[in-house]
Amino acid sequence: MATIAKPVSYSQSWTFFEGEWHEGNVPIMGPRTHAAWLGSVVFDGARAFEGAAPDLDRHCERVNWSATNFRLKPMVDTDTWIGLAREGIARFKPNAELYIRPMYWAQNGSGGGVLFDPETTNWCLCVYEAPMPQPTGNAITLSPFRRPTMECAPVDAKAACLYPNNSRALIEAASRGFNNCLMLDMLGNVAEFGNANVFMAKDGVVHTPAPNGTFLNGITRQRVISLLRGDGVTVVEKALTYADFLAADEIFSTGNFAKVAPVIRIDDRQLQPGSFYTRARKLYWDFAHARKLAA
């Protein structure tokens, strides 16, 4: 039986909202806030761990890209996001393992409420303790839930309203004893895990689903592809089926929360953390540590 992680109800947290830092879980959305009622939220998530914050700039840039694509109004430039993130990190003990979450949301709607008003865009930046998961390995299966297309959902943004379906997928997988699951796109090809991007290796080549507009082309995903290719590994982005993963030599995930993590079982087939996973994780950790936060 797979071990299912329990939700964390609280950890030390600092949030910059309306011009100042607040400690704890700050109530920033009420029942009439459009975002709380109808899900008009975009966000991003950077990591600080072991004194480093890899790709912080790219995460801060992407939240503005998400806001623009979602038709919210970006209010904060990238340099300001980065500066606030560093201020927030400095409020924690050195080398704390942190999650950095810039957010935009619509405060008010118009008409019947479904249409939000971009001019009421609000924002905050939350930094909180979130220990890095240990790379003990996940047991995975195929989810009955699928990723949407552009016509069905705002897949061109890191939008909060996309995540409940992924949560349903993870809950369903957990009910069958799995930590995670592979989700297909509408054509039946593998898109991603319920909470991360996916890689597999077969016959000395690393493969990963080609971004096709149904899932987020993650920043950690892009970084790992670049690092592996720079280290001489062949990485192929293409359409992949669930059968491809069932026959894989190894499978691993990339994502901002856990970074690079192995898969140790797919359905009833046991796997071992493989050489490409080990290489990818080491390359990423070396990259991250080369970008230490300024004192």
ZAMARVEX-991437 format. One line per 3 residues: number of its first residue (from 0); their letters; for each residue x, y, z of N, C-alpha, C, O. Coordinates in steps of 0.1 Angstrom, whole numbers, plus 2048, in hexadecimal, padded with zeros to 3 digits. Layout:
N
NUM) a) X:Y:Z:X:Y:Z:X:Y:Z:X:Y:Z | ... .
// end
This chain:
295
0) mat) 808:7F4:800:800:800:800:809:80C:800:812:80E:808 | 806:816:7F7:80E:822:7F6:80A:82B:802:7FF:82B:808 | 814:833:807:812:83C:812:80D:849:80C:814:84F:803 .
3) iak) 802:84E:810:7FC:85A:80B:7FF:866:814:7FC:865:820 | 805:870:80F:808:87C:817:7FC:882:81D:7F2:884:816 | 7FD:887:829:7F2:88D:830:7F3:89D:82D:7FE:8A2:82D .
6) pvs) 7E8:8A3:82C:7E8:8B2:82A:7EF:8B9:836:7ED:8B4:842 | 7F6:8C4:834:7FC:8CB:83E:7F2:8D7:841:7F0:8DF:839 | 7EE:8D8:84E:7E4:8E2:851:7EA:8F0:853:7E4:8FA:851 .
9) ysq) 7F7:8F0:858:7FD:8FD:85B:80C:8FB:85B:812:8F1:85F | 813:905:856:822:906:858:825:915:859:81C:91D:854 | 831:919:85E:834:927:85F:832:92E:851:837:929:847 .
12) swt) 82C:939:851:828:940:845:829:94F:846:826:955:851 | 82E:956:83C:82E:964:83B:828:968:82D:82B:963:823 | 81F:972:82D:818:976:821:819:985:820:816:98D:829 .
15) ffe) 81D:98A:814:81E:998:811:810:99B:80A:80D:996:7FF | 808:9A4:810:7FB:9A7:80B:7F8:9B5:80F:7F9:9B9:81B | 7F3:9BD:806:7EF:9CB:808:7FA:9D3:80F:7F8:9DB:818 .
18) gew) 807:9D1:80A:812:9DA:80E:81A:9D6:81A:823:9DD:81E | 816:9CA:820:81E:9C6:82C:81E:9B7:82E:816:9B0:828 | 827:9B3:836:829:9A4:839:820:9A0:845:81F:9A8:84F .
21) heg) 819:995:843:810:990:84E:815:982:851:818:97A:848 | 815:97E:85E:819:971:862:80C:968:863:802:96D:867 | 80D:95B:85F:802:952:861:7FA:951:855:7FD:956:84A .
24) nvp) 7EE:94B:856:7E5:948:84B:7DC:954:84A:7D2:955:851 | 7DF:95D:841:7D8:96A:83F:7CB:969:838:7CB:963:82D | 7C0:96D:83D:7B3:96C:836:7B2:978:82B:7AF:983:82F .
27) img) 7B5:974:81F:7B6:97E:815:7AA:97E:80B:7A9:986:802 | 7A2:973:80C:796:972:803:78A:96E:80C:78A:965:814 | 780:976:80A:773:973:810:769:96C:807:76D:969:7FC .
30) prt) 75D:969:80C:753:962:804:74F:969:7F8:74A:962:7EE | 750:976:7F7:74C:97D:7EB:758:981:7E2:756:987:7D7 | 764:97D:7E6:770:97E:7DD:76E:975:7D1:76B:969:7D2 .
33) haa) 76F:97B:7C5:76C:973:7B9:775:966:7B9:770:95B:7B5 | 781:967:7BC:78A:95C:7BC:786:951:7C5:787:945:7C2 | 782:954:7D1:77D:94A:7DB:771:943:7D6:76F:937:7D9 .
36) wlg) 768:94B:7CF:75B:945:7CB:75C:93E:7BE:756:933:7BC | 763:944:7B4:763:93F:7A7:771:93B:7A1:772:939:795 | 77B:93B:7AA:788:935:7A6:791:93E:79D:799:938:795 .
39) svv) 790:94B:79D:798:953:794:7A5:956:79A:7A8:962:79D | 7AE:94C:79C:7BB:94D:7A2:7C5:947:799:7C4:93C:793 | 7D1:94E:797:7DD:948:792:7E8:94A:79C:7E7:953:7A4 .
42) fdg) 7F1:941:79B:7FC:941:7A5:809:93B:79F:808:936:793 | 813:93B:7A6:81F:933:7A3:826:92E:7AF:822:932:7BA | 830:926:7AE:836:921:7BA:845:91F:7B7:849:917:7AF .
45) ara) 84D:926:7BE:85B:924:7BE:860:91D:7CB:858:91C:7D4 | 86C:919:7CB:871:911:7D6:87E:918:7DC:886:91E:7D4 | 87F:919:7E9:88C:91C:7EF:88F:910:7F8:887:90C:801 .
48) feg) 89B:90B:7F6:8A0:900:7FF:8AF:8FF:7FE:8B5:902:7F4 | 8B4:8FC:80A:8C3:8FA:80B:8CA:907:807:8D5:907:800 | 8C4:913:80A:8CA:91F:807:8C9:924:7F9:8D0:92D:7F5 .
51) aap) 8C1:91D:7F0:8C0:921:7E2:8B1:923:7DE:8A8:91E:7E5 | 8AF:92A:7D4:8A2:92C:7CE:8A3:92B:7BF:8A2:935:7B8 | 8A4:91F:7BA:8A6:91D:7AB:89B:922:7A3:88F:91F:7A6 .
54) dld) 89E:929:798:894:92E:78E:889:937:795:87E:937:790 | 88C:93E:7A0:883:947:7A6:87E:951:79C:872:954:79C | 887:956:793:883:961:78A:879:95B:780:86F:962:77C .
57) rhc) 87A:94F:77B:871:949:772:863:947:777:859:948:771 | 863:943:784:856:941:78B:84F:94E:78C:843:94F:78B | 856:959:790:850:966:791:84C:96B:784:841:972:783 .
60) erv) 853:969:779:84F:96D:76C:842:965:768:839:96B:762 | 841:958:76B:836:950:767:829:954:76D:81F:953:767 | 829:959:77A:81C:95D:780:816:968:778:80A:96A:777 .
63) nws) 81F:971:773:81A:97D:76B:814:978:75D:80A:97D:758 | 81C:96E:757:817:968:74B:80A:961:74D:801:962:745 | 808:95A:758:7FB:953:75B:7F0:95E:75D:7E5:95C:758 .
66) atn) 7F3:968:764:7E9:973:766:7E4:979:759:7D8:97A:756 | 7EE:97B:750:7EA:981:743:7E2:977:73B:7D7:97B:735 | 7E5:96A:73B:7DE:961:733:7D0:95E:739:7C7:95B:732 .
69) frl) 7CF:960:746:7C2:95E:74D:7B9:96A:74C:7AE:969:750 | 7BF:975:747:7B8:982:745:7B7:98A:752:7AF:993:753 | 7BF:986:75C:7C1:98F:768:7CB:999:764:7D1:999:759 .
72) kpm) 7CD:9A3:76D:7D6:9AE:76A:7E2:9AD:773:7E2:9AF:77F | 7EE:9A9:76D:7FA:9A8:774:7FD:9B6:77B:7FE:9C0:775 | 800:9B5:788:801:9C2:790:810:9C4:795:813:9CE:799 .
75) vdt) 818:9B9:794:825:9B9:79A:82F:9B5:790:82E:9AB:789 | 83A:9BD:78F:844:9B9:785:84D:9AE:78B:84E:9AC:797 | 855:9A7:782:85D:99C:787:867:99F:791:868:998:79B .
78) dtw) 86E:9AA:790:878:9AE:79A:872:9B0:7A7:878:9AD:7B2 | 865:9B6:7A8:85F:9B8:7B5:85B:9AB:7BB:85D:9A9:7C7 | 856:9A2:7B3:853:994:7B8:85F:98E:7BE:85F:989:7C9 .
81) igl) 86A:98F:7B7:877:988:7BC:87B:98F:7C9:87F:988:7D2 | 87B:99C:7C9:87F:9A3:7D5:876:9A0:7E1:87B:99D:7EC | 869:99F:7DF:860:99B:7EA:863:98C:7EE:862:989:7FA .
84) are) 865:984:7E5:868:976:7E8:874:975:7F1:875:96D:7FB | 87F:97C:7EE:88B:97C:7F6:888:982:804:88E:97D:80E | 880:98C:804:87C:992:812:875:987:81A:878:985:826 .
87) gia) 86C:980:814:865:975:81B:86E:96A:81F:86D:965:82A | 877:966:816:880:95B:81A:889:95F:826:88B:956:82F | 88C:96B:827:895:970:832:88E:970:83F:894:971:84A .
90) rfk) 881:96E:83F:879:96D:84C:87A:95F:852:875:95D:85D | 880:956:84B:881:948:851:88F:945:854:898:94C:851 | 891:93A:85B:89E:936:85F:8A6:933:853:8A0:92F:848 .
93) pna) 8B4:934:853:8BC:931:848:8BA:923:843:8B8:919:84B | 8BA:921:836:8B8:914:82F:8AB:90D:832:8A9:901:830 | 8A1:915:836:893:910:837:88E:90B:829:892:911:81F .
96) ely) 886:900:82A:880:8FB:81D:872:902:81C:869:8FF:823 | 872:90A:811:866:913:810:860:912:803:866:90E:7F9 | 853:916:802:84B:917:7F6:848:926:7F5:844:92C:7FE .
99) irp) 84A:92B:7E9:848:939:7E6:83D:93B:7DC:83E:936:7D0 | 832:941:7E0:826:941:7D8:820:94F:7D5:819:955:7DD | 824:955:7C9:81E:961:7C5:810:95E:7BF:80E:954:7B8 .
102) myw) 806:967:7C1:7F8:964:7BD:7F2:971:7B8:7F4:97C:7BD | 7E9:96F:7AE:7E0:979:7A9:7D2:974:7AA:7D0:968:7A8 | 7C8:97C:7AD:7BA:978:7AC:7B1:983:7A9:7B4:98F:7AB .
105) aqn) 7A5:980:7A4:79B:98A:7A2:793:98C:7AF:78E:983:7B5 | 792:999:7B3:78B:99C:7BF:77C:99C:7BD:774:997:7C5 | 777:9A2:7B2:769:9A4:7AF:765:99F:7A2:76D:99F:798 .
108) gsg) 758:99C:7A0:753:998:794:749:9A3:78F:747:9AD:796 | 742:9A1:784:738:9AA:77F:72D:9A2:779:72E:996:778 | 722:9A9:776:716:9A2:771:711:997:77B:70F:99B:787 .
111) ggv) 710:98B:777:70C:980:780:717:97B:789:714:972:791 | 723:980:787:72E:97C:78F:738:973:788:744:973:78D | 734:96C:77E:73E:963:777:749:96B:771:755:967:771 .
114) lfd) 746:976:76A:750:97E:764:757:987:76E:751:98F:775 | 764:984:76F:76C:98C:779:771:999:773:772:99A:767 | 774:9A2:77B:779:9AF:777:788:9B0:778:78D:9B0:784 .
117) pet) 790:9B0:76D:79E:9B0:76F:7A4:9BC:776:7AF:9BC:77C | 79C:9C7:776:7A1:9D3:77D:7A0:9D1:78C:7A6:9DA:794 | 79A:9C7:791:79A:9C4:7A0:7A4:9B9:7A3:7A3:9B3:7AE .
120) tnw) 7AE:9B7:79B:7B8:9AD:79E:7C0:9B0:7AA:7C4:9BC:7AC | 7C1:9A7:7B3:7C8:9A8:7C0:7D4:99E:7C0:7D4:995:7B7 | 7DD:99F:7C9:7E8:997:7C9:7EF:995:7D7:7EC:99E:7E0 .
123) clc) 7F6:98B:7D9:7FE:989:7E5:80A:980:7E2:80B:97A:7D7 | 814:97F:7EB:81E:976:7EA:820:96F:7F7:821:975:802 | 81E:961:7F7:81F:959:803:82B:951:803:82E:94A:7F9 .
126) vye) 832:951:80E:83E:948:810:83C:940:81C:839:945:827 | 83D:932:81B:83A:92A:827:843:91D:827:848:919:81C | 845:918:833:84D:90C:834:846:900:82E:83A:8FE:830 .
129) apm) 84D:8F9:826:848:8ED:81F:854:8E4:81D:85B:8E5:813 | 856:8DA:826:862:8D1:824:862:8CA:817:857:8C6:812 | 86E:8C9:811:86F:8C1:805:86C:8B3:807:871:8AD:811 .
132) pqp) 863:8AD:7FF:860:89E:801:86D:896:7FF:875:899:7F6 | 86E:88C:807:879:882:805:877:87A:7F8:86C:876:7F6 | 881:877:7F1:880:870:7E4:87E:861:7E6:886:859:7E1 .
135) tgn) 874:85D:7EE:872:84F:7F1:86C:847:7E5:86C:83B:7E5 | 866:84E:7DC:85F:848:7D0:850:847:7D1:84B:845:7DC | 84A:849:7C6:83B:848:7C5:837:83C:7BE:83D:836:7B5 .
138) ait) 82B:837:7C2:824:82C:7BB:819:833:7B3:812:83B:7B8 | 818:830:7A6:810:837:79D:806:82E:795:809:822:794 | 7FC:834:790:7F2:82D:788:7EC:836:77D:7F1:842:77C .
141) lsp) 7E3:831:775:7DC:83A:76B:7D0:840:771:7C8:838:777 | 7CE:84D:770:7C2:853:775:7B7:853:76A:7B9:854:75E | 7AA:852:76F:79F:853:766:79C:862:762:794:865:759 .
144) frr) 7A2:86B:769:7A0:879:767:7AA:87E:75D:7B6:879:75C | 7A7:888:754:7AF:88C:74A:7B2:89B:74B:7AB:8A3:751 | 7BD:89F:744:7C0:8AD:742:7B7:8B4:738:7B5:8AE:72D .
147) ptm) 7B3:8C0:73A:7AB:8C7:730:7B3:8CD:725:7BF:8CE:725 | 7AB:8D2:71B:7B1:8DA:710:7AE:8E9:712:7A7:8EC:71B | 7B5:8F1:709:7B3:8FF:70A:7A4:903:709:7A0:90D:710 .
150) eca) 79C:8FC:702:78E:8FF:700:786:8FC:70D:77B:902:70E | 78C:8F4:715:784:8F0:721:788:8F7:72E:780:8F8:737 | 795:8FC:72F:79A:901:73B:7A6:90A:738:7AC:908:72D .
153) pvd) 7AA:912:742:7B5:91C:73F:7C3:915:741:7CA:918:74A | 7C6:90B:738:7D3:904:73A:7DF:90C:736:7EA:907:737 | 7DD:918:731:7E8:921:72E:7EC:92A:739:7F2:935:737 .
156) aka) 7E8:926:745:7EB:92E:751:7ED:924:75D:7E7:919:75C | 7F4:928:767:7F5:91F:773:7E9:924:77C:7EB:92C:785 | 7DD:91F:778:7D1:924:77E:7CC:91A:789:7CC:90E:787 .
159) acl) 7C8:920:794:7C3:917:79F:7B7:90E:79B:7B6:903:7A1 | 7AF:913:792:7A3:90C:78F:7A6:8FF:787:79D:8F7:786 | 7B2:8FD:783:7B6:8F0:77C:7B9:8E5:786:7B8:8D9:782 .
162) ypn) 7BC:8E9:792:7C1:8DF:79B:7B7:8D6:7A2:7BB:8CB:7A6 | 7AA:8DA:7A4:7A1:8D0:7AA:7A0:8C3:7A2:79E:8B9:7A9 | 7A0:8C4:795:7A0:8B7:78E:7AC:8AE:790:7AB:8A2:791 .
165) nsr) 7B8:8B5:791:7C3:8AD:795:7C2:8A7:7A3:7C7:89C:7A6 | 7BC:8AF:7AC:7B9:8AA:7BA:7B0:89E:7B9:7B2:894:7C1 | 7A6:89E:7B1:79D:893:7B0:7A5:887:7AB:7A3:87B:7AF .
168) ali) 7AE:889:7A1:7B6:87E:79C:7BF:878:7A7:7C0:86C:7A8 | 7C5:880:7AF:7CD:87B:7BA:7C5:874:7C5:7CA:86A:7CA | 7BA:879:7C8:7B1:873:7D2:7AD:865:7CD:7AD:85B:7D4 .
171) eaa) 7A9:864:7C0:7A5:857:7BA:7B0:84D:7BA:7AE:842:7BE | 7BC:852:7B7:7C8:849:7B7:7CB:844:7C5:7CE:839:7C7 | 7CA:84D:7CF:7CD:84A:7DD:7C3:83F:7E2:7C6:837:7EA .
174) srg) 7B7:840:7DD:7AC:836:7E1:7B0:828:7DC:7AB:81E:7E2 | 7B9:827:7D2:7BE:81A:7CD:7CC:817:7D2:7D2:80D:7CE | 7D1:81F:7DB:7DE:81C:7E1:7EA:822:7DA:7F5:81D:7DC .
177) fnn) 7E8:82C:7D2:7F3:832:7CB:7F6:841:7D0:7ED:848:7D4 | 803:845:7CF:806:852:7D3:803:85D:7C8:800:868:7CB | 803:858:7BC:801:862:7B1:7FC:85A:7A5:7F9:84E:7A5 .
180) clm) 7F9:862:79A:7F3:85C:78E:7F7:863:782:7FA:86F:782 | 7F7:85D:776:7F9:863:76A:7EB:867:764:7E2:85F:764 | 7EA:873:75F:7DE:878:759:7E0:879:74A:7EB:87D:745 .
183) ldm) 7D6:875:742:7D7:876:734:7D1:883:72F:7C9:88A:736 | 7D5:887:722:7CE:892:71C:7C2:88D:715:7BE:881:716 | 7BB:895:70E:7AE:891:708:7B0:888:6FC:7A6:881:6F7 .
186) lgn) 7BC:887:6F7:7BF:87D:6EC:7C4:870:6F1:7C6:866:6E9 | 7C5:86F:6FE:7C9:862:704:7D8:860:706:7DD:855:70A | 7E0:86B:704:7EE:86A:707:7F1:86F:715:7E9:877:71B .
189) vae) 7FC:86A:71B:7FF:86F:729:803:87D:728:80B:882:720 | 7FE:885:732:801:893:733:80B:896:73E:815:89C:73C | 807:891:74A:80F:894:756:80A:88C:762:800:885:761 .
192) fgn) 811:88D:76D:80C:888:77A:801:891:77F:7FE:89C:779 | 7FA:88D:78A:7F0:895:790:7F6:8A2:796:7EE:8AB:798 | 803:8A2:799:808:8AF:79E:817:8B2:79A:81E:8B9:7A0 .
195) anv) 81B:8AC:78E:828:8AE:78A:82A:8AA:77B:821:8A3:776 | 834:8AE:775:837:8A9:767:83E:89B:768:843:897:773 | 83E:894:75D:843:886:75E:84D:883:753:84D:889:748 .
198) fma) 857:87B:757:861:876:74E:862:867:74F:85E:861:759 | 867:860:744:86A:852:744:876:850:73C:87A:858:734 | 87D:845:73F:889:841:737:887:833:732:881:82A:738 .
201) kdg) 88B:831:725:88A:824:71F:896:822:716:899:82B:70D | 89E:818:717:8A9:814:70F:8B3:820:70D:8B8:823:702 | 8B6:826:719:8C0:831:719:8BC:83E:714:8C4:847:713 .
204) vvh) 8AF:840:712:8AA:84D:70E:89F:852:717:897:84A:71C | 89F:85F:71B:895:865:724:88A:86A:71B:88D:871:711 | 87D:868:71F:872:86D:717:869:874:721:868:871:72D .
207) tpa) 862:87E:71C:858:886:723:84D:88B:71A:850:88E:70E | 841:88C:71E:836:890:716:839:89E:710:83E:8A7:717 | 837:8A0:703:839:8AD:6FD:82E:8B6:701:822:8B3:701 .
210) png) 831:8C3:705:827:8CC:709:81D:8CF:6FD:821:8D2:6F2 | 810:8CC:700:806:8CD:6F5:7FB:8D6:6F9:7F0:8D6:6F3 | 7FD:8DF:703:7F3:8E8:708:7E9:8E2:711:7DF:8E9:715 .
213) tfl) 7EB:8D6:716:7E1:8D0:720:7E7:8CF:72E:7E0:8CD:737 | 7F4:8D2:72F:7FA:8D2:73C:805:8DD:73D:80A:8E1:732 | 809:8E1:749:813:8EB:74A:821:8E6:748:825:8DC:74D .
216) ngi) 828:8ED:73F:836:8EA:73C:83E:8EF:747:843:8FB:746 | 840:8E7:751:846:8EC:75E:854:8F2:75D:85C:8EE:754 | 857:8FB:765:864:901:766:86E:8F7:76A:879:8F7:764 .
219) trq) 86B:8EF:774:875:8E4:778:876:8DA:76D:881:8D5:76A | 86B:8D7:766:86C:8CE:75A:876:8D3:750:87E:8CC:74B | 874:8E0:74C:87D:8E6:742:88B:8E6:747:894:8E3:73F .
222) rvi) 88D:8E9:754:89B:8E9:759:8A1:8DB:759:8AD:8DA:755 | 89A:8D1:75C:89F:8C4:75C:8A3:8BF:74E:8AD:8B9:74C | 89A:8C2:745:89D:8BF:737:8AA:8C5:732:8B2:8BF:72C .
225) sll) 8AB:8D2:735:8B8:8D9:731:8C4:8D3:738:8CE:8D2:732 | 8C3:8D0:745:8CE:8CB:74C:8D2:8BD:747:8DE:8BA:745 | 8C8:8B4:744:8CB:8A7:73F:8D2:8A8:731:8DC:8A1:72F .
228) rgd) 8CC:8B0:729:8D2:8B2:71B:8E0:8B7:71C:8E9:8B3:714 | 8E2:8C1:725:8EF:8C6:727:8F9:8BC:72C:905:8BE:72A | 8F4:8B2:732:8FD:8A7:737:8FE:89B:72E:903:891:731 .
231) gvt) 8F9:89D:721:8FB:893:717:8F0:889:716:8F1:87F:70F | 8E5:88B:71D:8DA:881:71D:8D0:885:712:8CD:891:710 | 8CB:87B:70B:8C1:87E:700:8B3:87E:707:8AF:875:70D .
234) vve) 8AD:88A:706:89F:88C:70B:896:88E:6FF:898:898:6F8 | 88C:886:6FE:882:887:6F3:875:88B:6F8:86F:885:702 | 86F:896:6F3:862:89B:6F6:858:896:6EB:85A:899:6E0 .
237) kal) 84E:88D:6EF:846:888:6E5:839:883:6EB:838:883:6F8 | 82F:87E:6E3:823:878:6E8:826:86B:6EE:82D:863:6E8 | 822:868:6FB:824:85C:702:817:856:707:80E:85D:70B .
240) tya) 816:849:706:80A:842:70B:80D:83C:718:818:83B:71D | 802:837:71F:803:831:72C:80B:824:72A:813:820:733 | 80A:81D:71F:811:811:71C:820:814:71B:828:80B:720 .
243) dfl) 824:81F:717:832:823:717:838:823:725:843:81F:728 | 830:829:72E:834:82A:73C:834:81C:743:83D:819:74B | 82B:814:73F:82A:806:745:837:7FE:741:83B:7F5:748 .
246) aad) 83D:802:735:849:7FB:730:856:802:733:860:7FE:72F | 855:80D:73A:861:816:73D:86B:80F:746:868:806:74E | 878:812:744:882:80E:74C:882:815:75A:885:80F:764 .
249) eif) 87E:822:759:87D:82A:766:874:835:763:872:839:757 | 86E:83B:76E:865:846:76D:868:850:778:86B:84B:783 | 868:85D:775:86A:866:780:862:873:77D:85D:875:772 .
252) stg) 860:87B:787:858:887:786:861:894:788:86B:893:78E | 85C:89F:782:862:8AC:786:857:8B5:789:84C:8B5:783 | 859:8BE:793:850:8C8:797:855:8D1:7A1:860:8CE:7A7 .
255) nfa) 84F:8DC:7A3:855:8E6:7AC:855:8E1:7BB:85E:8E4:7C2 | 84B:8D9:7BF:84A:8D6:7CD:854:8CC:7D1:85B:8CE:7DB | 856:8C1:7CA:85F:8B6:7CD:86C:8B6:7C4:875:8AE:7C7 .
258) kva) 86C:8BF:7BA:877:8C0:7B0:878:8B3:7A8:871:8B2:79E | 880:8AA:7AC:882:89D:7A3:880:891:7AD:887:890:7B7 | 877:889:7A9:873:87E:7B2:871:871:7AA:86C:872:79E .
261) pvi) 875:865:7AF:873:859:7A8:866:852:7A9:85E:855:7B3 | 863:849:7A0:857:840:7A1:85C:832:7A4:866:82E:79D | 856:82B:7AD:85B:81E:7B1:851:813:7AE:853:807:7B0 .
264) rid) 845:817:7A9:83B:80D:7A5:831:814:79B:82D:81F:79D | 82E:80D:790:823:811:787:819:805:787:81D:7FA:782 | 80D:807:78C:803:7FC:78E:80A:7F1:796:80E:7F4:7A1 .
267) drq) 80B:7E5:791:811:7DB:799:81F:7D8:795:825:7CD:79A | 825:7E0:78D:833:7DE:789:83D:7E6:791:83C:7F2:792 | 846:7E0:798:850:7E7:7A0:85B:7ED:797:85F:7E7:78D .
270) lqp) 860:7F9:79B:86B:800:795:875:804:79F:872:804:7AB | 881:807:79A:88B:80C:7A3:88F:81A:79F:88E:81D:793 | 892:823:7A8:898:830:7A4:8A4:82E:79A:8AD:828:79E .
273) gsf) 8A3:833:78E:8AD:82F:784:8B8:83A:783:8B9:844:789 | 8C1:837:77A:8CD:83F:778:8CA:84D:772:8D0:856:775 | 8BF:84D:769:8BB:85B:764:8B5:863:76E:8B7:86F:76F .
276) ytr) 8AC:85D:777:8A7:865:782:8B2:86A:78B:8B2:876:78F | 8BB:861:78F:8C6:865:798:8CE:870:791:8D3:879:798 | 8D1:86F:785:8D9:879:77D:8D1:887:77D:8D7:891:780 .
279) ark) 8C4:886:77A:8BC:892:779:8BB:899:787:8BC:8A5:788 | 8B9:891:792:8B8:897:79F:8C6:89E:7A3:8C6:8A9:7A8 | 8D1:897:7A0:8DE:89D:7A4:8E1:8A9:79C:8E5:8B3:7A1 .
282) lyw) 8DE:8A9:78F:8E0:8B5:786:8D7:8C1:78B:8DC:8CC:78C | 8CB:8BE:78F:8C2:8C9:794:8C8:8CE:7A1:8C8:8DA:7A3 | 8CB:8C5:7AA:8D0:8CA:7B7:8DD:8D2:7B5:8DF:8DC:7BC .
285) dfa) 8E6:8CE:7AD:8F2:8D6:7AA:8EF:8E3:7A4:8F5:8ED:7A8 | 8E5:8E4:79B:8E0:8F0:795:8DB:8F9:7A0:8DE:905:7A1 | 8D2:8F4:7A9:8CC:8FC:7B3:8D6:902:7BD:8D5:90E:7C0 .
288) har) 8E0:8FA:7C1:8EA:8FE:7CA:8F4:908:7C4:8FA:90F:7CC | 8F4:909:7B7:8FD:913:7B1:8F6:920:7B1:8FC:92A:7AC | 8EA:921:7B5:8E2:92D:7B6:8DD:931:7C4:8D2:932:7C7 .
291) kla) 8E7:932:7CD:8E5:935:7DB:8DF:943:7DC:8E2:94C:7D5 | 8D6:944:7E6:8D0:951:7E9:8DB:95A:7EE:8E4:956:7F6 | 8DA:967:7EB:8E3:971:7F0:8E0:972:7FF:8D5:972:803 .
294) a) 8EB:975:806:8EA:976:815:8E3:983:818:8E1:986:824 .
// end
